[in-house]
Amino acid sequence: MANKLVRGSLIIFIGNIIFRIGGYLYRFLMATLLGPANNGILGTTMSVQGIFQTLASGGLPPAISKYIAEYEAVEDHNMARQTIYTALKIMVFLGLVLGFLMIFVIAPLLANNFMGKPEVQVPLQIIGLITPFSVVLGAFRGAFQGVYKMEYIVYTRAIEQLAMILFATAFVLIGFSVIGALWGTVIGYALAALSSVVIFKFYMPKYIPKPTGDFKFPFREELKLAGMLVKFSIPVIITAIAEMLIYNICTLIMGRFLSLESIGFFTAADPIARLPLMISISVATTILPASSEAFKLKDISALQKYVGESYKLSLLFVVPMCIGLALFSVPILRLLYFQIPAYAAGAPALAILSVGMTFYSIFAISTSIIQGIGNPRIPMYILIFGSIVTAVLCWIFAPILGIAGGAAATTIACFLMMIPCIYFVFKLTKTKPPTKSVVKILSATAIMGIVGLLIPKNTILLFPGIIICMIVYFFALILVRFFTKEDIETLRGYSSKLGPLSKFVNKLLSFVEKIEFRNK
């Protein structure tokens, strides 16, 4: 079991990094090829798409994974397969109904009545064509996860993303603009759904054998199974929708008050601001099983150590990254979108969102800890609260401050979500906050920030400026005596895995050790 978990987690982790990069590549290509106004249409459509696909899945993929794993544990292969078939029926029904509603009801209402932008209607209607494919894909991915075949999930995601990037880019270059980009997305999901069916048919029988000839499943029993799946999925779907709203609600609300060009600037800045989340989400993914195990074993000292180290490790990298993005927001946008300099208008949103991602990073880690110790409803309630706050603040700020108002709404909401989550973590785990480490990280970041403010903000000095800030931050950490002997030994252990860089890292650590502990 341990080998399965480690192997599966590693595959998903590597896949997430690759596909996040692919997602950024798609956003950058579309932003460059479409221009600000059309990118605003695409960004608005993608925000609705994320929320809508989550609704259509009904929170069932995790339920499929859970019950397949349980049935396979007792070698009840018939019920494992029946779980997939029953869930698939529910999801296809939801997908078709919601797809129909999106095409004929929701898209016209959103485009014409809520946003007052008729040009968004057809792109929104195309979402209705994506939904049936996405729910089939979600169902089979849940099945793959249930038998720990994470590589199958990665294969289908690779097909989805590659097809989406290739077809969307080709269609836009041909001249189909936003409609072409979205048809590329439809093809990507369709091919991925087809690949999931092929994998399930030809490869999954090795792990979930086909039903025996005498297996019968009465309709009444299927209704019970469906009820069990839906009951499990309700808190999952609520949490997922709330999280999607945190990410996307501002884009929709700004669509009511601002021009599509402004939305295009915002959607160009948003994925860049979320880059530091790659670190915090990786830490969060690791801390969940670790905290769960320590809590189960009642090893309070280990649990408290995990909690303190997770915050310390994440903040050590996330805080300077977020501040660096805020400081260099203008040259970063000018460099990334060098063909369309107008995207630099998204710099205020990027700067504000980057600060918000510091708060969201802490929230994400806190959520994993709380879930790990058996309290999944607490983050759900906080996410619901955060999504409501985001919507209300965006409605107030966007007409006054433009895209900076939308970014401010998200940042304030992230801060308000972070506070109660931290409170519950320290209360439930009885851990003392790592106050000294946090203060030292913030102090070192402040020193770096002061130096960064003095560097001219142009594309020529962007990379030299980033390098200077990294060096300043490193020496500032030494100045505030951040590193402990345990930190040095831990980093030295990791350095052996860095190949040719290991000697350089060891010399650097020896230098830090000499400076830090010369008077101790």
C-alpha positions in Angstrom: 0.0 0.0 0.0 2.8 2.4 0.9 4.5 1.8 -2.5 1.2 2.5 -4.3 0.7 5.7 -2.5 4.3 7.0 -3.0 4.2 5.9 -6.7 0.8 7.4 -7.3 1.6 10.6 -5.6 4.8 11.0 -7.5 3.1 10.4 -10.8 0.3 12.9 -10.1 2.8 15.5 -8.7 5.0 15.3 -11.9 1.9 15.4 -14.0 0.5 18.4 -12.2 3.7 20.4 -12.8 3.8 19.5 -16.5 0.2 20.2 -17.1 0.2 23.5 -15.2 3.0 24.6 -17.5 1.0 23.4 -20.4 -2.0 25.4 -19.1 0.1 28.5 -18.9 1.4 27.9 -22.4 -2.2 27.7 -23.7 -3.2 30.9 -21.9 -0.1 32.8 -23.1 -0.6 31.6 -26.7 -4.3 32.5 -26.7 -3.6 35.9 -25.1 -0.9 36.7 -27.7 -2.9 35.4 -30.7 -6.3 36.8 -29.8 -5.5 40.2 -28.4 -6.9 41.8 -25.2 -10.6 42.0 -26.2 -11.0 38.5 -27.6 -8.8 37.2 -24.7 -11.4 38.8 -22.4 -14.1 36.8 -24.1 -12.1 33.6 -23.8 -11.2 34.3 -20.1 -14.9 34.9 -19.3 -15.9 31.7 -21.1 -13.2 29.6 -19.3 -14.3 30.9 -15.9 -17.9 29.8 -16.6 -16.6 26.5 -18.1 -14.7 25.6 -14.9 -17.7 26.2 -12.7 -20.1 24.5 -15.1 -18.0 21.3 -15.5 -17.6 21.0 -11.7 -21.4 21.2 -11.4 -21.9 18.7 -14.2 -19.6 16.1 -12.5 -21.7 16.3 -9.4 -18.7 15.7 -7.2 -18.9 12.0 -8.2 -15.3 11.2 -9.4 -13.9 11.2 -5.8 -16.9 9.0 -4.8 -16.2 6.6 -7.6 -12.5 6.4 -6.5 -13.5 5.8 -2.8 -16.0 3.0 -3.4 -14.0 1.3 -6.1 -11.0 1.2 -3.7 -13.2 -0.2 -0.9 -14.9 -2.9 -3.1 -11.5 -3.9 -4.6 -10.0 -4.2 -1.2 -12.5 -7.1 -0.5 -12.2 -8.3 -4.1 -15.8 -7.5 -4.9 -15.1 -6.8 -8.6 -18.7 -6.9 -9.6 -19.7 -4.0 -7.3 -16.6 -2.1 -8.3 -17.6 -2.2 -11.9 -21.3 -1.5 -11.0 -20.1 1.6 -9.1 -18.6 3.0 -12.4 -21.7 2.2 -14.4 -24.1 3.7 -11.9 -22.1 6.9 -11.4 -21.6 7.2 -15.2 -25.4 7.1 -15.7 -25.8 9.9 -13.2 -23.0 12.0 -14.6 -24.1 11.6 -18.3 -27.6 12.6 -17.3 -26.3 15.7 -15.5 -24.0 16.5 -18.4 -26.7 16.3 -21.0 -29.2 18.3 -19.0 -26.8 21.0 -18.0 -25.3 21.1 -21.5 -28.9 21.7 -22.9 -29.5 24.4 -20.3 -26.2 26.1 -21.1 -26.9 26.3 -24.8 -30.5 27.4 -24.7 -31.0 29.2 -21.3 -27.9 30.0 -19.3 -25.6 31.3 -22.0 -28.2 33.8 -23.4 -29.1 35.0 -19.9 -25.4 35.5 -18.9 -24.4 37.2 -22.1 -27.4 39.4 -22.7 -29.0 40.0 -19.3 -26.2 39.8 -16.8 -23.1 41.0 -18.7 -24.8 42.9 -21.5 -22.3 41.6 -24.0 -24.0 39.6 -26.8 -20.6 38.7 -28.3 -20.1 36.3 -25.4 -23.2 34.2 -26.1 -21.9 31.8 -28.7 -18.6 31.1 -26.9 -20.6 30.3 -23.7 -23.0 28.1 -25.7 -20.0 26.0 -26.9 -19.4 25.1 -23.2 -22.6 23.0 -23.4 -20.9 20.9 -26.1 -17.8 20.3 -23.8 -19.8 19.1 -20.8 -20.9 15.6 -21.9 -17.3 14.7 -22.8 -15.9 16.2 -19.6 -18.3 14.1 -17.4 -17.4 10.8 -19.1 -13.7 11.7 -18.7 -14.3 12.6 -15.0 -16.0 9.2 -14.3 -13.3 7.1 -15.8 -10.5 9.1 -14.1 -12.3 8.4 -10.8 -12.1 4.7 -11.7 -8.4 4.9 -12.5 -7.7 6.6 -9.2 -9.7 3.9 -7.4 -7.2 1.2 -8.5 -4.1 3.5 -8.1 -3.5 3.6 -11.9 -2.5 7.3 -11.8 -0.6 7.0 -15.0 -3.9 6.5 -16.9 -5.1 9.8 -15.5 -1.9 11.4 -16.7 -2.3 9.8 -20.2 -5.8 11.2 -20.6 -4.8 14.7 -19.4 -1.9 14.7 -21.8 -4.2 13.9 -24.7 -6.7 16.5 -23.5 -4.1 19.3 -23.2 -2.0 18.5 -26.3 -5.1 18.3 -28.5 -6.5 21.5 -27.0 -3.3 23.5 -27.5 -2.7 22.2 -31.0 -6.3 22.5 -32.4 -7.0 25.8 -30.6 -3.8 27.4 -31.9 -4.4 26.0 -35.4 -8.0 27.3 -35.5 -7.1 30.7 -34.2 -4.2 31.0 -36.8 -6.7 30.0 -39.5 -8.9 32.9 -38.5 -11.6 31.4 -36.3 -10.6 33.6 -33.3 -12.3 32.8 -30.0 -14.7 30.3 -31.5 -11.8 28.4 -32.9 -10.0 28.4 -29.5 -13.1 26.9 -27.9 -13.7 24.3 -30.6 -10.1 23.3 -29.9 -11.1 22.7 -26.3 -14.1 20.7 -27.4 -11.9 18.4 -29.5 -9.4 18.1 -26.7 -12.1 16.9 -24.3 -13.6 14.6 -26.9 -10.3 12.9 -27.7 -9.5 12.6 -24.0 -12.9 11.1 -23.2 -12.4 8.6 -26.1 -9.0 7.6 -24.8 -10.5 7.0 -21.3 -13.1 4.7 -22.8 -10.4 2.8 -24.7 -8.2 2.5 -21.6 -11.1 1.3 -19.5 -12.2 -1.3 -22.0 -8.8 -2.8 -22.9 -6.6 -2.2 -19.8 -8.8 -1.9 -16.7 -10.0 -5.6 -16.8 -6.6 -6.5 -15.4 -7.5 -4.5 -12.2 -11.3 -4.8 -12.2 -12.3 -8.0 -13.8 -15.5 -8.1 -15.9 -18.7 -9.2 -14.0 -19.4 -12.9 -13.7 -22.2 -14.3 -15.8 -24.6 -14.8 -12.9 -24.2 -11.2 -11.6 -27.5 -9.3 -11.6 -28.1 -5.9 -10.0 -31.8 -5.0 -9.5 -33.0 -1.5 -10.1 -33.8 -1.0 -6.4 -30.3 -1.9 -5.4 -28.9 0.5 -8.1 -31.0 3.3 -6.6 -29.4 2.6 -3.2 -26.0 2.6 -4.7 -26.8 5.9 -6.5 -28.0 7.4 -3.2 -24.8 6.4 -1.5 -22.7 7.9 -4.2 -24.7 11.2 -4.2 -24.6 11.5 -0.4 -20.8 11.2 -0.4 -20.5 13.7 -3.3 -22.6 16.5 -1.8 -19.9 18.1 0.5 -17.3 17.4 -2.3 -19.3 19.4 -4.9 -20.1 22.2 -2.5 -16.4 22.6 -1.7 -15.4 22.3 -5.3 -17.9 24.9 -6.5 -16.9 27.3 -3.7 -13.2 26.9 -4.6 -14.0 27.5 -8.3 -15.9 30.6 -7.4 -12.9 32.0 -5.5 -10.9 31.6 -8.7 -13.5 32.7 -11.2 -16.3 34.8 -9.7 -14.5 38.1 -10.1 -14.0 37.5 -13.9 -17.8 37.0 -14.3 -18.7 40.1 -12.2 -16.2 42.3 -13.9 -17.8 41.2 -17.2 -20.9 43.1 -16.1 -19.1 46.4 -15.4 -15.9 46.5 -17.4 -14.9 46.2 -21.1 -13.8 42.9 -22.6 -10.4 44.4 -23.2 -10.0 45.0 -19.4 -11.1 41.5 -18.7 -8.4 40.4 -21.2 -5.8 42.3 -19.2 -7.0 40.6 -16.0 -7.0 37.1 -17.4 -3.5 37.6 -18.8 -2.2 38.6 -15.3 -4.2 36.0 -13.2 -2.2 32.8 -14.1 1.1 34.5 -13.5 0.0 35.6 -10.0 -0.9 32.0 -9.2 2.6 30.6 -10.0 3.7 30.5 -6.3 0.8 28.1 -5.6 2.8 25.4 -7.3 5.0 25.4 -4.1 2.2 25.7 -1.5 0.0 23.1 -3.2 2.9 20.6 -3.3 3.4 21.2 0.4 -0.3 20.9 1.0 -0.5 17.6 -0.9 2.3 16.2 1.3 1.1 17.5 4.6 -2.4 15.9 4.3 -1.3 12.2 4.6 1.5 13.1 7.0 -0.8 14.9 9.4 -3.4 12.2 9.0 -1.0 9.5 9.9 0.4 11.4 12.9 -3.1 12.2 14.2 -4.2 8.6 13.8 -1.2 7.4 15.8 -1.8 10.1 18.4 1.8 11.2 17.8 1.2 14.8 18.8 4.8 15.9 18.8 5.2 14.6 15.2 2.0 16.3 14.2 3.1 19.6 15.7 6.4 19.4 13.9 4.7 18.7 10.6 2.5 21.7 11.1 5.3 24.1 11.9 7.6 22.9 9.2 4.9 23.1 6.5 4.3 26.7 7.2 7.9 27.5 7.5 8.9 25.7 4.3 6.1 27.2 2.2 6.5 30.8 3.4 10.3 30.6 2.9 9.7 30.4 -0.9 6.2 31.7 -1.5 6.5 35.1 0.3 9.5 36.4 -1.7 8.1 35.0 -4.9 4.8 36.8 -4.4 6.5 40.1 -3.5 8.9 39.7 -6.4 6.0 39.3 -8.8 4.3 42.4 -7.3 7.5 44.4 -7.6 8.3 43.4 -11.2 4.7 43.1 -12.5 5.2 45.6 -15.3 8.4 44.2 -16.9 7.1 40.6 -16.4 4.0 41.4 -18.5 5.9 43.3 -21.0 8.3 40.4 -21.5 5.8 37.6 -21.6 3.5 39.5 -24.0 6.1 41.4 -25.9 4.1 41.2 -29.1 1.2 43.1 -27.4 2.6 45.7 -25.0 -0.9 46.8 -24.0 -1.1 43.8 -21.6 1.2 45.8 -19.3 -2.1 47.4 -18.2 -2.7 44.3 -16.2 0.2 45.1 -13.9 -1.9 46.5 -11.0 -4.0 43.4 -11.0 -0.9 41.2 -11.1 0.7 43.1 -8.2 -2.4 42.9 -6.0 -3.2 39.2 -6.8 0.4 38.2 -6.1 0.0 39.4 -2.5 -3.3 37.6 -2.3 -1.7 34.3 -3.3 0.5 34.5 -0.2 -2.7 34.4 1.9 -4.2 31.7 -0.3 -1.0 29.6 0.0 -1.3 29.6 3.8 -5.0 28.8 3.5 -4.3 25.8 1.2 -1.7 24.3 3.6 -4.1 25.0 6.6 -6.9 23.3 4.7 -4.9 20.1 4.1 -3.9 19.9 7.8 -7.5 20.3 9.0 -8.7 17.7 6.5 -5.8 15.4 7.5 -7.0 15.4 11.2 -10.5 14.6 10.2 -12.4 17.9 9.9 -13.2 18.4 6.2 -16.3 20.5 6.8 -14.4 23.4 8.3 -12.6 24.3 5.1 -15.9 23.8 3.2 -17.6 26.4 5.3 -14.7 28.8 5.0 -14.6 28.4 1.3 -18.3 29.2 1.0 -17.8 32.3 3.1 -14.8 33.3 1.0 -16.7 32.9 -2.3 -19.5 35.1 -1.0 -17.1 37.8 0.3 -15.2 37.7 -3.1 -18.5 38.2 -5.0 -19.7 41.0 -2.8 -16.4 42.9 -2.7 -15.9 42.6 -6.4 -19.4 43.9 -7.1 -18.4 47.0 -5.0 -14.8 47.5 -6.1 -14.9 46.6 -9.8 -17.0 49.6 -11.0 -14.7 51.9 -9.0 -11.2 50.5 -9.4 -11.5 48.4 -12.5 -9.5 45.2 -12.7 -7.5 46.3 -9.6 -10.8 46.2 -7.7 -11.4 42.6 -8.8 -7.9 41.7 -7.7 -8.4 43.5 -4.4 -11.6 41.6 -3.8 -9.9 38.3 -4.3 -6.9 39.3 -2.1 -9.1 40.5 0.8 -11.2 37.3 0.6 -8.1 35.1 0.7 -6.9 37.0 3.8 -10.3 36.6 5.5 -10.2 32.8 4.7 -6.7 32.4 5.9 -7.3 33.8 9.4 -9.9 31.3 10.7 -8.1 28.4 9.0 -4.9 29.2 10.8 -6.9 29.5 14.1 -8.4 26.1 13.7 -5.1 24.5 12.8 -3.3 25.7 15.9 -6.4 25.0 18.1 -7.0 21.5 16.9 -3.3 20.4 16.7 -2.4 22.4 19.9 0.7 23.7 18.0 2.4 26.9 18.8 2.7 29.2 15.8 6.2 29.4 14.3 6.2 33.1 15.1 10.0 33.6 15.1 10.5 31.9 11.7 7.6 33.9 10.1 8.9 37.2 11.5 12.4 36.4 10.1 11.0 35.5 6.7 9.0 38.7 6.6 12.0 40.7 7.7 14.2 39.2 5.0 11.5 39.7 2.4 11.2 43.4 3.5 14.9 43.9 3.0 14.7 42.3 -0.4 11.6 44.4 -1.2 13.4 47.7 -0.4 16.3 46.8 -2.7 13.8 45.7 -5.4 12.0 49.1 -5.2 15.3 50.8 -6.1 15.8 48.7 -9.3 14.4 50.3 -12.5 11.4 48.4 -13.8 12.2 47.6 -17.4 12.6 44.4 -19.3 16.3 44.8 -19.7 16.9 44.8 -16.0 14.2 42.2 -15.2 16.5 39.1 -14.9 19.4 41.0 -13.3 16.9 42.5 -10.9 15.5 39.1 -10.0 19.0 37.7 -9.4 19.9 40.6 -7.2 16.7 40.2 -5.2 17.4 36.5 -4.7 21.0 37.2 -3.5 19.7 39.9 -1.2 17.0 37.7 0.2 19.5 34.9 0.9 21.9 37.1 2.8 19.0 38.8 4.6 18.0 35.3 5.9 21.5 34.9 7.2 21.4 38.4 8.7 18.2 37.7 10.6 19.6 34.3 11.7 16.8 32.3 10.1 18.6 29.0 9.5 18.9 26.4 12.3 21.4 23.5 12.5 18.5 21.1 11.7 17.7 23.2 8.6 21.3 23.0 7.4 21.5 19.2 7.9 18.2 18.7 6.1 19.3 20.8 3.2 22.6 19.0 3.1 20.8 15.7 2.8 18.7 17.0 -0.1 21.9 18.4 -1.8 23.2 14.9 -2.5 20.4 14.5 -5.0 21.3 17.5 -7.0 24.1 15.9 -9.0 26.7 18.4 -10.3 25.2 21.1 -8.2 25.7 19.2 -4.9 29.3 20.5 -4.4 28.2 24.1 -4.9 25.2 23.7 -2.6 27.4 22.0 0.1 29.9 24.9 0.0 27.0 27.4 0.2 25.6 25.5 3.3 29.0 25.4 4.9 29.3 29.2 4.4 25.8 29.7 6.0 26.8 27.4 8.9 30.0 29.3 9.4 28.3 32.7 9.5 25.2 31.6 11.4 26.9 29.7 14.2 30.2 31.4 14.6 29.2 32.9 17.9 27.2 29.9 19.2 
